[in-house]
Every structure is written in structure tokens, then in C-alpha cells.
């Protein structure tokens, strides 16, 4: 123990940020003692590392009342208290074990309920697009632009999440959380009133800014309030809320679009968002999450990594533009496509170079350089990539290949969403119970791989039960993977790093979501052009190809033999995309197998 607590000379104290950075590098190098030191500095527990056969990979954290003297090898794990103050001390300790920041249970649950509500609405909104985007794009006669409905949302969400992590440390969580909710509500109203596909895509972009900020700050607020030893339980509540919203959005999106009109999908979200804003303004403390004195917006921006943020936005946007336009709207040799991909190829390496030199990077490179945090970040990225590749294109398979209605395809997405929610909730509780962090991540990657392999054999003529259950393996993988990687990377980081680690993990997850849609759209749309020209034969070939690329709903209305030819083209294109997913899922398994993770500490609640 004495080697873990090194005395510091008061004459030359090191800056706090440098200490955190040094510890983080040691953590990334697999230094278990550094993990202990990080938790000791930030959470004030008494830490004991027992090196023996039974606890070789364990990290034991015993939380008791703070003590004046630094711990030594002979320090007792539990300290005696005066009997006169036993009751009050026990009550205080019990409370501090449950919630950080001296938050009372009543206030905590009021805050946490709004975090859950925001997560529910954001997930509901995101899966609405999965089941109803064929209806919306067909309304605007722009089916070949379907990927932009979700890409615009995820692009802005990705670009601004790092900004929120750093700004919330300087300004506090509350103002940014309220602002994100307000933007989300206004942009959702805009979506419902949009009169053109261009206006709708722009509204989705602004909506992504608000929803992304809401989810990111909700995760950071939870880290501010819940100690890591108990985080698994509360992460389960978040997973249940998110999964329920996703299930309802997927199940009801197509039905609402057909029964009420797609505009009401957005209208129903406005009242609960306004209620959430009102409650948040009242219950969240103004100073929660502040790192030092509160700074104004301009002062906080003055310390922000604008170059890195701008380069990340430019590289991501230009890559998405090139991948979506190339071979789909314009030929690959078109100047716009070449320019977009060239800018992406230059700006992303430049972004990494800038991040290695700035004082407060939006994405500390140490998080993606060393195991285990690098493994977790990239596994999280691939999981998001696969989720959107599959979840975005399965409704297209149901509607263009099986010729199902939007309502029917949406209902088929409900069971996978519920399954993911149940597994995700169970994973959080299981992590708290077992205190082991690696098994959910490995299980998630294996289930993803199994799910992708099964989808490669999907074809027409299968029973209804098969189409209903075909997404279950991938959903189980998602349920394990997302809470597993989130818990593992938080447990491998100090409390002072929680905001930037959370925003970095969500940044890479969002990049995976964005590229999942962009790459799957790239494969499907370019393959569709090839297969339509190969399979469609007849006098009206050119007219038929143009019609079905503009509207998915037109496929079911075609006369034979054109309908069979078009369906065959869609089926071949989507199978190619599923094969790509299988290759990527295999890489994910290979990434997570070699990593080593610490074991979560038990919380000692016994009083002497």
C-alpha cells in the first residue's frame, strides 16, 4: 500500500491535470496500481490491493469514513467510531455510498427520472426513422436519399458531443442539459412542419444536436451522482428506458406514419420534452459537475479545442458526403465526390496530429492508443457500426423484398428492441453482482458475429417465425456490448476523467452509427444499381429502375415480371451488405479477446 501513496513535496506541486494524465497513461499500460491510485484520489475510498492467487486480477475498494492520516499497509480496513456518533455517522456513510455530491435520495431520483425520460424520448425518436423512413422519403419522392434522414441526425450529434464534455466541466452540467433539451424540442417541431426533403434533413441535423447533447450530458450527470461500484444497477435503468423507447419507436413508427401521418410522429414528442425541461430547471443543482470556479460561455470556449473540433467535423462530414454521393447520386469520378473524399483523407490525420499537441484535447489520444481503453473504444465503435448497418436496412428488406407494409416491418423490429433492452438491463445488474467487466464485452461481440452470419442466409420463403426471430442474436449482442463497454471504460478511468471519457466513448459510438448508415448505404445503393441493370429486363427498364430507386413503396405496385426482377435486385444487394457486416464482426471479436480488465470493487456497508 505504501507504494501506492507517494508523498508530494508542497514546494513544487504538480498540476492536477498532469497527475490525471500520468495516471491515465499508467492505466492504459495495464498498471493495476495506477487504477487503484486513480480511484483513491478521486473517490476518497480506502484502497487495498491484495496480491495473491485468489485476487490476482481483483481491485478491492473498501469505502468508509474519510480519515485524517494516509493509509499504510497496517491500516485497518474499517475504523472504529465513537458510539455517540454511531447512528449519524452510519447514516451519512450509507448515503454517501449510494449517491455522490451529497445528493439526497429524493433529489437524486427527481434528477435521474428526467435523465431516463430524455433517454426514452431520444431513443424513441431515433428508431422512428428506422421503421418509417421509407414512408417519409416516398412522400418527398427521394427514396435514394433515405440515409440522410439518419446521417444528418448522427453527424451533428457526433460533431458536438466532445464540445459538451469539456464545456460542462467549465460551465456546469445544468445549463447545457437545459439548452440541449430546448434545441431537441424546437428541432422536433421543425421536423413535423418540414415541407421538403431538404428542410426535413436540416431539421434532423438540428435534432441530432439536441438529442445527442441530451444523452451525453445525461450519462455525465449519472457519473456525477453514482459511484462506479453501483453504476451497473443505474446503467440498467438507463438501458431499460432506452430499450423501451427504441422498441416503441420501432413498433409504432410505421403504424403512426400510416394511420396518423408521419408528421404526428414528431408532434407527440413535444409535450413530454417541455415537461422534462420544466422539471430539470427546478431540480438540478446549478453547480453540479463544475471543475473549479464557474466560467462564462465565452471564457469556457476560449479554452476549447476549436481546431480539433473543426477538423473532426470536416473530416466526418466530407467522408459522409463522398460515400453517400459516390456511385449513388454522382459517379465516383465526379469532382464533388473526389474532393469530399480527398478532404476527409487529409483532415482526419491532421485532427489526430492536433489532438496530440493541444492542452485540453476533445479526444485525448491516450484513450485510443493503449489497452484496455483502446480495445473498448474500438469495440464500441464496431458495435455501433453493425447496429446501424443492420437496423437501418432490415426494414428495407421487409418492405422491398418481402413486400411488407411499414406497419408490419415496424412490428417486426419491436421484439429485437425489447430483447436488447432486457439483456442490457440484466447486464448492468450482473456486472454489479459479479464485479467482472470482460464477459459482457466478449459475449456481445460473439453474439454480433453469430447474428451477422445468420443474416447472410436470409431469403424469401421462410416462415413468419424466422423473420420475427432473425434479429434476436444481434439484439442480444447489443444488449451485452453497449453497457459492458461503458462500464468497463468508466471503471478503468479516474473520477476526474469521467466527463471526457464519457464524451469520447459516445463520440466513437456516434461515429460508428454514422459510418454504419453511410457504409451500408454505399454498399446497398451501389450494388442495387448494378443488380437492377443486371436483372431488370424489358422495354421499360430505364423507367422501372428510376421509379424504384425513388420510391420503395413502388416495388409492390409493379407488374410482373418487373416486380420479381426488382425484388431479386434488392435481395442480392442487402445480402452483400450482411456479408460485409460478418467480416467487421469478426474483427471486433479479435479486438476484445486479448484485453485485460480490473474487477469492480465491492462496497463495504458494514459499520463497526
C-alpha positions as CSV (number, residue, x, y, z in Angstrom):
1,X,0.0,0.0,0.0
2,X,2.8,2.4,0.8
3,X,3.9,2.2,-2.8
4,X,0.5,3.4,-4.0
5,X,0.5,6.6,-2.0
6,X,3.6,8.7,-2.9
7,X,4.2,11.8,-0.8
8,X,4.2,15.1,-2.8
9,X,6.5,18.0,-1.9
10,X,4.4,21.0,-1.2
11,X,7.1,23.3,-2.6
12,X,6.5,22.1,-6.1
13,X,3.0,20.6,-6.5
14,X,2.2,19.1,-9.9
15,X,-0.9,20.4,-11.8
16,X,-3.9,18.3,-11.3
17,X,-4.4,17.7,-15.0
18,X,-0.8,16.4,-15.3
19,X,-1.3,14.0,-12.4
20,X,-4.5,12.7,-14.0
21,X,-2.8,12.3,-17.4
22,X,0.2,10.4,-15.8
23,X,-2.2,8.0,-14.0
24,X,-4.2,7.6,-17.2
25,X,-1.1,6.6,-19.1
26,X,-0.3,4.0,-16.4
27,X,-3.9,2.7,-16.5
28,X,-3.7,2.4,-20.3
29,X,-0.4,0.5,-19.9
30,X,-2.2,-2.1,-17.7
31,X,-0.8,-0.8,-14.4
32,X,-3.3,-2.1,-11.8
33,X,-1.7,0.1,-9.1
34,X,-2.5,3.2,-11.2
35,X,-6.1,2.2,-11.3
36,X,-6.1,2.0,-7.6
37,X,-4.4,5.3,-7.2
38,X,-6.9,7.0,-9.6
39,X,-9.8,5.7,-7.6
40,X,-8.2,6.7,-4.4
41,X,-7.5,10.3,-5.5
42,X,-11.0,10.9,-6.9
43,X,-13.4,8.9,-4.8
44,X,-11.7,9.0,-1.4
45,X,-12.0,5.3,-0.6
46,X,-9.5,3.3,1.4
47,X,-8.0,1.0,-1.2
48,X,-6.3,-2.3,-0.6
49,X,-4.7,-4.4,-3.3
50,X,-4.2,-7.9,-2.2
51,X,-1.7,-9.8,-4.4
52,X,-2.5,-13.4,-4.0
53,X,-3.8,-16.3,-6.1
54,X,-7.4,-15.7,-5.4
55,X,-7.4,-11.9,-6.1
56,X,-4.7,-11.5,-8.7
57,X,-7.0,-9.6,-11.1
58,X,-9.2,-8.0,-8.4
59,X,-9.4,-4.4,-7.4
60,X,-10.8,-4.2,-3.8
61,X,-12.3,-0.9,-2.8
62,X,-13.4,-0.5,0.8
63,X,-15.4,2.7,1.4
64,X,-15.5,4.1,4.9
65,X,-15.5,7.4,6.6
66,X,-12.6,9.7,5.4
67,X,-9.6,9.5,7.7
68,X,-7.0,12.1,8.5
69,X,-3.9,10.0,8.2
70,X,-2.8,8.4,4.9
71,X,-3.3,4.7,4.8
72,X,-0.4,2.3,5.3
73,X,0.0,-1.5,5.0
74,X,-1.0,-1.8,8.7
75,X,-4.1,0.5,8.4
76,X,-7.3,-1.3,9.4
77,X,-9.9,-1.6,6.7
78,X,-12.7,-0.4,9.0
79,X,-12.2,2.2,11.6
80,X,-13.9,2.5,15.0
81,X,-16.3,5.3,15.6
82,X,-17.5,6.8,18.8
83,X,-20.7,5.3,19.9
84,X,-22.2,8.7,20.5
85,X,-22.0,9.5,16.8
86,X,-22.5,5.9,15.5
87,X,-26.0,6.5,14.3
88,X,-25.4,9.7,12.5
89,X,-22.1,8.6,11.0
90,X,-23.7,5.3,9.8
91,X,-26.5,7.2,8.2
92,X,-24.1,9.7,6.5
93,X,-21.9,6.9,5.3
94,X,-24.7,4.9,3.9
95,X,-25.9,7.8,2.0
96,X,-22.5,8.7,0.6
97,X,-22.1,5.1,-0.6
98,X,-25.2,5.4,-2.7
99,X,-25.0,8.9,-4.2
100,X,-22.1,11.3,-4.8
101,X,-22.1,15.0,-4.4
102,X,-24.1,15.0,-1.2
103,X,-27.3,14.5,-3.2
104,X,-30.4,13.4,-1.2
105,X,-32.3,10.3,-2.4
106,X,-35.4,12.5,-3.3
107,X,-33.4,15.0,-5.3
108,X,-31.4,12.2,-7.0
109,X,-34.5,10.4,-8.2
110,X,-36.1,13.6,-9.5
111,X,-32.9,14.3,-11.5
112,X,-32.4,10.7,-12.6
113,X,-36.1,10.4,-13.7
114,X,-35.5,13.3,-16.1
115,X,-32.4,11.6,-17.4
116,X,-34.4,8.5,-18.1
117,X,-37.2,10.4,-19.7
118,X,-34.8,12.2,-22.0
119,X,-33.1,8.9,-22.9
120,X,-36.5,7.4,-23.7
121,X,-37.6,10.2,-26.0
122,X,-34.3,10.3,-27.8
123,X,-34.3,6.6,-28.4
124,X,-38.0,6.7,-29.5
125,X,-37.1,9.4,-32.0
126,X,-34.1,7.6,-33.4
127,X,-35.9,4.3,-34.1
128,X,-38.9,6.1,-35.7
129,X,-36.6,6.7,-38.7
130,X,-35.7,3.0,-38.9
131,X,-39.3,1.9,-39.4
132,X,-40.8,4.9,-41.2
133,X,-38.0,6.4,-43.4
134,X,-39.4,4.5,-46.5
135,X,-42.8,6.3,-45.9
136,X,-41.2,9.8,-45.4
137,X,-38.8,9.6,-48.3
138,X,-41.5,8.2,-50.6
139,X,-43.7,11.2,-49.5
140,X,-40.9,13.5,-50.8
141,X,-40.1,11.3,-53.8
142,X,-36.5,10.9,-52.5
143,X,-36.0,7.2,-51.6
144,X,-32.4,7.3,-52.7
145,X,-31.7,10.0,-50.1
146,X,-33.0,7.9,-47.2
147,X,-29.7,7.6,-45.5
148,X,-29.5,11.3,-44.9
149,X,-32.5,11.2,-42.6
150,X,-30.4,9.4,-40.0
151,X,-27.0,10.5,-41.2
152,X,-27.7,14.3,-40.6
153,X,-29.0,13.5,-37.1
154,X,-25.9,11.5,-36.2
155,X,-23.5,13.8,-37.9
156,X,-24.3,16.8,-35.7
157,X,-24.6,14.6,-32.7
158,X,-21.1,13.3,-33.3
159,X,-19.5,16.7,-34.0
160,X,-20.8,18.5,-30.9
161,X,-20.5,15.8,-28.2
162,X,-16.9,16.5,-27.4
163,X,-17.7,20.2,-27.0
164,X,-20.3,19.4,-24.4
165,X,-18.0,17.2,-22.3
166,X,-15.4,19.9,-22.0
167,X,-17.8,22.8,-21.7
168,X,-19.8,21.1,-18.9
169,X,-16.6,20.8,-16.8
170,X,-16.2,24.6,-17.0
171,X,-19.9,25.8,-17.0
172,X,-21.6,23.0,-15.1
173,X,-24.0,20.3,-16.5
174,X,-27.3,22.1,-15.9
175,X,-27.2,25.0,-18.4
176,X,-26.0,22.7,-21.2
177,X,-28.6,20.0,-20.4
178,X,-31.4,22.5,-20.4
179,X,-30.2,24.0,-23.7
180,X,-29.9,20.6,-25.3
181,X,-33.4,19.7,-24.3
182,X,-34.7,23.0,-25.7
183,X,-32.9,22.5,-29.0
184,X,-34.3,19.0,-29.2
185,X,-37.9,20.2,-28.7
186,X,-37.6,23.0,-31.3
187,X,-36.0,20.8,-33.9
188,X,-38.6,18.1,-33.4
189,X,-41.3,20.6,-34.0
190,X,-39.4,21.7,-37.2
191,X,-39.4,18.0,-38.4
192,X,-43.1,17.8,-38.1
193,X,-43.6,21.0,-40.1
194,X,-41.0,20.4,-42.8
195,X,-42.3,21.0,-46.4
196,X,-39.4,19.5,-48.4
197,X,-36.8,16.8,-48.1
198,X,-34.1,19.5,-47.7
199,X,-35.9,21.1,-44.9
200,X,-36.6,17.8,-43.2
201,X,-32.9,16.8,-43.4
202,X,-31.9,20.2,-41.9
203,X,-34.3,19.7,-39.1
204,X,-33.0,16.2,-38.4
205,X,-29.5,17.7,-38.2
206,X,-30.5,20.2,-35.6
207,X,-32.5,17.5,-33.8
208,X,-29.3,15.4,-33.6
209,X,-27.5,18.3,-31.9
210,X,-30.2,18.5,-29.2
211,X,-30.7,14.7,-28.7
212,X,-27.0,14.0,-28.8
213,X,-26.4,16.6,-26.1
214,X,-29.2,15.3,-24.0
215,X,-27.9,11.7,-24.0
216,X,-24.3,12.7,-23.5
217,X,-25.0,15.0,-20.6
218,X,-27.4,12.5,-19.1
219,X,-24.6,10.0,-18.9
220,X,-22.2,12.5,-17.5
221,X,-24.7,13.6,-14.8
222,X,-25.2,9.9,-13.8
223,X,-21.4,9.6,-13.4
224,X,-21.5,12.7,-11.2
225,X,-24.2,11.2,-8.9
226,X,-23.5,7.4,-8.8
227,X,-20.2,5.8,-7.7
228,X,-18.8,3.3,-10.1
229,X,-19.3,0.4,-7.7
230,X,-23.1,0.9,-8.0
231,X,-23.2,2.3,-11.6
232,X,-24.2,-1.1,-13.1
233,X,-27.6,-1.0,-11.4
234,X,-28.4,2.5,-12.6
235,X,-27.0,1.8,-16.0
236,X,-29.6,-1.0,-16.2
237,X,-32.3,1.6,-15.6
238,X,-30.9,3.7,-18.4
239,X,-30.8,0.6,-20.7
240,X,-34.4,-0.2,-19.8
241,X,-35.6,3.3,-20.6
242,X,-33.6,3.4,-23.8
243,X,-34.7,0.0,-24.9
244,X,-38.3,0.6,-24.2
245,X,-38.2,3.9,-26.2
246,X,-36.4,2.1,-29.1
247,X,-39.0,-0.7,-29.0
248,X,-42.0,1.6,-29.1
249,X,-40.4,3.8,-31.8
250,X,-39.7,0.8,-34.0
251,X,-43.1,-0.8,-33.4
252,X,-45.2,2.3,-33.6
253,X,-43.3,4.4,-36.2
254,X,-44.7,2.6,-39.3
255,X,-48.2,2.3,-37.8
256,X,-48.3,6.0,-36.8
257,X,-47.0,7.0,-40.3
258,X,-49.8,5.1,-42.0
259,X,-52.6,5.8,-39.5
260,X,-52.0,9.4,-38.3
261,X,-49.5,10.6,-40.9
262,X,-45.7,10.7,-40.3
263,X,-45.8,14.4,-39.1
264,X,-47.6,13.3,-35.9
265,X,-44.6,11.0,-35.1
266,X,-42.8,14.2,-34.1
267,X,-45.7,16.1,-32.7
268,X,-46.4,13.7,-29.9
269,X,-42.8,14.2,-28.6
270,X,-43.2,18.0,-27.9
271,X,-45.3,17.9,-24.7
272,X,-43.1,15.4,-22.7
273,X,-40.0,17.3,-23.8
274,X,-41.4,20.6,-22.5
275,X,-42.4,18.9,-19.2
276,X,-38.9,17.5,-18.9
277,X,-37.3,21.0,-19.4
278,X,-39.5,22.4,-16.6
279,X,-38.6,19.8,-14.1
280,X,-34.9,19.9,-14.9
281,X,-34.8,23.7,-14.4
282,X,-36.1,23.2,-10.8
283,X,-34.4,20.1,-9.5
284,X,-30.8,20.0,-10.9
285,X,-28.3,22.0,-8.8
286,X,-26.6,24.8,-10.5
287,X,-23.1,23.8,-9.5
288,X,-23.2,20.1,-10.3
289,X,-20.2,18.9,-12.3
290,X,-18.2,22.1,-12.0
291,X,-14.5,21.7,-12.0
292,X,-13.3,24.8,-10.1
293,X,-15.0,28.3,-10.4
294,X,-17.8,28.6,-12.9
295,X,-16.7,30.1,-16.2
296,X,-18.8,32.1,-18.6
297,X,-19.6,30.7,-22.1
298,X,-17.0,32.8,-23.8
299,X,-14.3,32.0,-21.2
300,X,-15.1,28.3,-21.5
301,X,-15.0,28.4,-25.3
302,X,-11.6,30.2,-25.0
303,X,-10.1,27.1,-23.6
304,X,-11.8,24.8,-26.1
305,X,-10.0,22.8,-28.8
306,X,-11.7,24.5,-31.8
307,X,-9.1,23.3,-34.3
308,X,-9.7,19.7,-33.3
309,X,-13.5,20.0,-33.3
310,X,-13.5,21.7,-36.7
311,X,-11.2,19.1,-38.2
312,X,-13.2,16.3,-36.8
313,X,-16.4,17.8,-38.2
314,X,-14.9,18.5,-41.6
315,X,-13.4,15.0,-41.9
316,X,-16.6,13.2,-40.9
317,X,-18.9,15.4,-43.0
318,X,-16.7,15.2,-46.1
319,X,-16.4,11.4,-45.7
320,X,-20.1,11.0,-45.4
321,X,-20.7,13.2,-48.4
322,X,-18.3,11.3,-50.6
323,X,-19.6,7.9,-49.5
324,X,-23.3,8.9,-50.0
325,X,-22.9,10.6,-53.3
326,X,-20.3,8.3,-54.9
327,X,-22.0,5.8,-57.3
328,X,-25.4,6.7,-55.9
329,X,-26.2,10.2,-57.0
330,X,-23.0,11.1,-58.8
331,X,-20.3,8.8,-60.5
332,X,-17.2,8.1,-58.4
333,X,-15.2,10.3,-60.9
334,X,-17.4,13.4,-60.2
335,X,-15.4,16.3,-58.8
336,X,-17.6,16.7,-55.7
337,X,-17.0,13.0,-54.8
338,X,-13.3,13.2,-55.3
339,X,-13.0,16.5,-53.4
340,X,-15.0,15.2,-50.5
341,X,-13.0,12.0,-50.0
342,X,-9.7,13.9,-50.5
343,X,-10.6,16.4,-47.8
344,X,-11.5,13.5,-45.4
345,X,-8.2,11.7,-46.1
346,X,-6.3,14.9,-45.3
347,X,-8.3,16.4,-42.4
348,X,-8.6,13.3,-40.2
349,X,-4.8,12.6,-39.9
350,X,-4.4,16.4,-39.2
351,X,-7.1,16.1,-36.5
352,X,-5.1,13.4,-34.8
353,X,-1.9,15.4,-35.1
354,X,-3.6,18.5,-33.5
355,X,-5.0,16.3,-30.7
356,X,-1.5,15.1,-29.7
357,X,-0.4,18.7,-29.1
358,X,-3.2,20.7,-27.5
359,X,-3.5,21.2,-23.8
360,X,-7.2,20.1,-23.5
361,X,-8.0,17.8,-26.5
362,X,-11.6,17.0,-27.2
363,X,-10.4,13.4,-27.7
364,X,-7.3,12.5,-25.6
365,X,-5.3,10.2,-27.8
366,X,-4.2,8.1,-24.8
367,X,-7.7,6.7,-24.8
368,X,-7.2,5.1,-28.3
369,X,-3.6,4.2,-28.0
370,X,-3.3,1.7,-25.2
371,X,-5.2,-1.3,-23.9
372,X,-7.7,-1.8,-22.4
373,X,-9.4,1.5,-23.1
374,X,-8.4,1.5,-26.8
375,X,-9.9,-2.0,-27.2
376,X,-13.1,-0.9,-25.5
377,X,-13.4,2.3,-27.7
378,X,-12.9,0.4,-30.9
379,X,-15.2,-2.5,-29.9
380,X,-17.8,0.1,-29.0
381,X,-17.3,1.8,-32.4
382,X,-17.8,-1.5,-34.3
383,X,-20.9,-2.5,-32.3
384,X,-22.5,0.8,-33.2
385,X,-21.4,0.4,-36.9
386,X,-23.0,-3.1,-37.0
387,X,-26.2,-2.0,-35.2
388,X,-27.0,0.7,-37.7
389,X,-25.9,-1.4,-40.7
390,X,-28.5,-4.0,-39.7
391,X,-31.2,-1.9,-38.0
392,X,-31.3,0.7,-40.9
393,X,-31.5,-1.9,-43.7
394,X,-33.7,-4.6,-42.3
395,X,-36.9,-2.5,-42.7
396,X,-35.8,-2.1,-46.3
397,X,-35.6,-5.9,-46.7
398,X,-39.0,-6.3,-45.2
399,X,-40.6,-3.7,-47.4
400,X,-38.7,-4.1,-50.7
401,X,-38.0,-7.9,-50.7
402,X,-40.9,-9.4,-48.6
403,X,-43.2,-6.5,-49.7
404,X,-44.5,-6.0,-46.2
405,X,-46.2,-2.8,-45.1
406,X,-44.5,-0.1,-43.0
407,X,-46.6,-1.2,-40.0
408,X,-45.7,-4.9,-40.4
409,X,-42.0,-4.2,-40.7
410,X,-42.0,-1.9,-37.7
411,X,-43.7,-4.5,-35.6
412,X,-41.0,-7.0,-36.5
413,X,-38.5,-4.6,-35.0
414,X,-40.3,-4.5,-31.7
415,X,-39.2,-7.9,-30.4
416,X,-35.4,-7.3,-31.1
417,X,-35.6,-3.9,-29.3
418,X,-37.3,-5.5,-26.3
419,X,-34.7,-8.2,-26.2
420,X,-31.9,-5.8,-26.4
421,X,-33.5,-3.8,-23.5
422,X,-33.9,-6.8,-21.3
423,X,-30.3,-8.1,-21.9
424,X,-28.9,-4.6,-21.4
425,X,-30.7,-4.2,-18.1
426,X,-29.7,-7.6,-16.9
427,X,-26.1,-6.9,-17.9
428,X,-25.9,-3.9,-15.6
429,X,-27.2,-5.8,-12.6
430,X,-25.0,-8.8,-13.4
431,X,-21.9,-6.6,-13.6
432,X,-22.7,-5.2,-10.1
433,X,-23.3,-8.7,-8.8
434,X,-20.2,-10.4,-10.4
435,X,-18.0,-7.3,-10.4
436,X,-16.4,-8.7,-13.6
437,X,-16.2,-6.5,-16.7
438,X,-14.8,-8.5,-19.6
439,X,-17.5,-11.2,-20.1
440,X,-20.3,-8.8,-21.3
441,X,-17.9,-7.3,-23.9
442,X,-16.7,-10.6,-25.2
443,X,-20.3,-12.1,-25.2
444,X,-21.5,-9.1,-27.1
445,X,-19.0,-9.4,-29.9
446,X,-19.7,-13.2,-30.3
447,X,-23.4,-12.7,-30.5
448,X,-23.0,-9.9,-33.0
449,X,-20.9,-12.3,-35.2
450,X,-23.5,-15.0,-34.9
451,X,-26.3,-12.6,-35.8
452,X,-24.5,-11.4,-38.9
453,X,-23.7,-14.9,-40.1
454,X,-27.4,-15.8,-39.7
455,X,-28.5,-12.8,-41.7
456,X,-26.3,-13.8,-44.6
457,X,-28.7,-16.8,-45.1
458,X,-31.9,-14.8,-45.0
459,X,-34.1,-15.3,-48.1
460,X,-37.7,-15.3,-49.2
461,X,-40.0,-18.2,-48.4
462,X,-39.0,-18.6,-44.8
463,X,-41.7,-18.9,-42.1
464,X,-43.1,-15.9,-40.3
465,X,-41.4,-17.1,-37.0
466,X,-38.0,-17.0,-38.6
467,X,-38.4,-13.4,-39.8
468,X,-39.6,-12.5,-36.3
469,X,-36.6,-14.1,-34.6
470,X,-33.9,-13.4,-37.1
471,X,-32.6,-10.2,-35.3
472,X,-32.6,-11.8,-31.8
473,X,-28.9,-12.8,-31.9
474,X,-27.8,-9.3,-32.9
475,X,-30.1,-7.8,-30.3
476,X,-28.5,-9.9,-27.6
477,X,-25.1,-8.8,-28.7
478,X,-26.2,-5.1,-28.5
479,X,-27.6,-5.7,-25.0
480,X,-24.3,-7.1,-23.8
481,X,-21.9,-4.8,-25.7
482,X,-23.0,-1.2,-25.0
483,X,-23.5,-1.3,-21.2
484,X,-20.4,-3.6,-21.0
485,X,-18.0,-1.3,-22.8
486,X,-19.4,1.8,-21.0
487,X,-19.0,0.3,-17.5
488,X,-15.5,-1.1,-18.3
489,X,-14.1,2.1,-19.6
490,X,-15.5,4.1,-16.7
491,X,-14.1,1.6,-14.2
492,X,-10.7,2.0,-15.9
493,X,-10.7,5.8,-15.5
494,X,-10.5,8.2,-12.6
495,X,-13.5,10.2,-11.4
496,X,-12.0,13.5,-12.7
497,X,-11.9,11.9,-16.2
498,X,-15.5,10.8,-16.3
499,X,-16.8,13.6,-18.5
500,X,-14.1,13.5,-21.2
501,X,-14.1,9.6,-21.2
502,X,-17.8,9.5,-21.5
503,X,-17.9,12.1,-24.3
504,X,-15.0,10.3,-26.1
505,X,-16.7,6.9,-25.9
506,X,-20.0,8.3,-27.1
507,X,-18.1,10.2,-29.9
508,X,-16.7,6.9,-31.2
509,X,-20.1,5.2,-30.8
510,X,-21.7,8.0,-32.8
511,X,-19.0,7.8,-35.5
512,X,-19.9,4.1,-35.7
513,X,-23.6,4.9,-36.1
514,X,-22.8,7.5,-38.8
515,X,-20.5,5.3,-40.7
516,X,-22.8,2.3,-40.3
517,X,-25.5,4.1,-42.2
518,X,-23.1,5.6,-44.7
519,X,-21.2,2.5,-45.5
520,X,-24.3,0.2,-45.6
521,X,-26.0,2.8,-47.9
522,X,-22.8,2.9,-50.0
523,X,-22.8,-0.9,-50.4
524,X,-26.6,-1.3,-50.9
525,X,-27.2,1.6,-53.3
526,X,-24.2,0.9,-55.5
527,X,-25.0,-2.8,-55.5
528,X,-28.6,-2.0,-56.3
529,X,-27.6,0.0,-59.4
530,X,-25.5,-3.0,-60.5
531,X,-28.1,-5.6,-59.9
532,X,-31.0,-3.6,-61.3
533,X,-29.1,-3.2,-64.5
534,X,-28.3,-6.9,-64.4
535,X,-31.7,-8.4,-63.5
536,X,-34.3,-5.9,-64.9
537,X,-35.1,-6.7,-68.5
538,X,-37.8,-5.3,-70.7
539,X,-38.9,-2.4,-72.8
540,X,-39.5,-0.1,-69.7
541,X,-36.2,-1.0,-68.0
542,X,-34.9,2.6,-67.6
543,X,-38.2,3.9,-66.3
544,X,-38.6,1.0,-63.8
545,X,-35.1,1.5,-62.4
546,X,-35.7,5.2,-61.9
547,X,-39.0,4.6,-60.3
548,X,-37.9,2.0,-57.7
549,X,-34.8,4.0,-56.7
550,X,-37.1,7.0,-56.0
551,X,-39.8,5.1,-54.0
552,X,-39.6,1.8,-52.1
553,X,-43.4,1.7,-51.9
554,X,-43.5,1.5,-55.8
555,X,-41.9,-2.0,-55.7
556,X,-45.1,-3.7,-54.5
557,X,-47.2,-1.9,-57.2
558,X,-45.1,-3.1,-60.1
559,X,-46.5,-5.6,-62.6
560,X,-44.8,-9.0,-63.2
561,X,-42.1,-9.8,-64.4
562,X,-40.7,-6.4,-63.3
563,X,-41.6,-6.8,-59.6
564,X,-39.8,-10.1,-59.3
565,X,-36.7,-8.7,-61.1
566,X,-36.6,-5.7,-58.7
567,X,-37.1,-7.8,-55.6
568,X,-34.3,-10.1,-56.7
569,X,-32.1,-7.0,-57.1
570,X,-32.8,-5.7,-53.6
571,X,-32.3,-9.1,-52.1
572,X,-28.9,-9.5,-53.7
573,X,-27.8,-6.0,-52.6
574,X,-28.8,-6.5,-49.0
575,X,-27.1,-9.9,-48.8
576,X,-23.9,-8.3,-49.9
577,X,-24.2,-5.8,-47.1
578,X,-24.8,-8.6,-44.5
579,X,-21.6,-10.3,-45.7
580,X,-19.7,-7.1,-45.0
581,X,-21.1,-7.0,-41.5
582,X,-19.9,-10.5,-40.9
583,X,-16.3,-9.5,-41.7
584,X,-16.4,-6.5,-39.5
585,X,-18.0,-8.5,-36.6
586,X,-15.1,-11.0,-36.8
587,X,-12.6,-8.1,-36.4
588,X,-14.5,-7.0,-33.3
589,X,-14.1,-10.4,-31.6
590,X,-10.3,-10.4,-32.3
591,X,-10.0,-6.9,-30.7
592,X,-11.6,-7.8,-27.3
593,X,-10.3,-11.2,-26.7
594,X,-6.7,-10.2,-25.6
595,X,-7.6,-7.3,-23.3
596,X,-7.4,-7.4,-19.5
597,X,-9.7,-5.6,-17.3
598,X,-9.8,-5.0,-13.5
599,X,-12.5,-6.3,-11.3
600,X,-15.0,-3.9,-9.8
601,X,-14.7,-3.3,-6.1
602,X,-17.4,-4.3,-3.6
603,X,-18.9,-1.5,-1.5
604,X,-18.4,-2.2,2.2
605,X,-21.5,-1.0,4.1
606,X,-20.8,-2.6,7.4
607,X,-20.5,-0.4,10.4
608,X,-18.4,-1.2,13.4
